[in-house]
Amino acid sequence: MSDVDVVEHVRAVARAAVPDAVDGTGYGMPALRYRDRPLLSVMPARRHIGLYPFSPAVVEAVTGDLDGFSFAKGTIRFSADHPLPDDLVRRIVLLRRDEIDRALGPA
């Protein structure tokens, strides 16, 4: 798969996990938004694909599952040759959704 195909696949997994997510932007990046908050962005870069859950706490919550991947406070880096597992993408998206729900209260 190409980087673009991998990005679209990650977005599809995220949309399936959070069907209420809509297209938008977050911090100037194309992103899925949930309850008018940035949920997840995934974009190809020069040497990797970046996944941005807009939450250092979410990245921290999944660090045990990121062996073999490069990550920082707000970014998880991967490649088309070594993609993130779908289950991990779902977990990241659901953690971020739950974080947004806690911050905003009942819908």
C-alpha positions, 0 to 999 in steps of 0.5 A: 500500500502507498502512504496515501492508501495507509492514511485513508485506511487509518481514517476509515478505521477511525470513522468506523470506531467513531461514526459521529466524527466529521471531516475538518481541521485541527491545529491547521491539519486535516483532521477528523473532529468529534463534538467540534473538537479535533479527534485525530489527524493522520498525514504523510510526511517526508520520511514517515506517516504521522498520527496525531491524536491531539492529546499527550495523555492518549499517546502516553496511554498507548506507549506500551503498544508502540514498540518498534514505532517512533513517538513523541508527546503528541505524535506517533510515527509509522510507515506503509511498510510498518503500519499501526495495527487496526486495533491500536488505531481503534484504541487511540481513537476511542481513548481520544473520544472518551477524553473529549466526552469527559471534558464536555460532559453528556452530549 
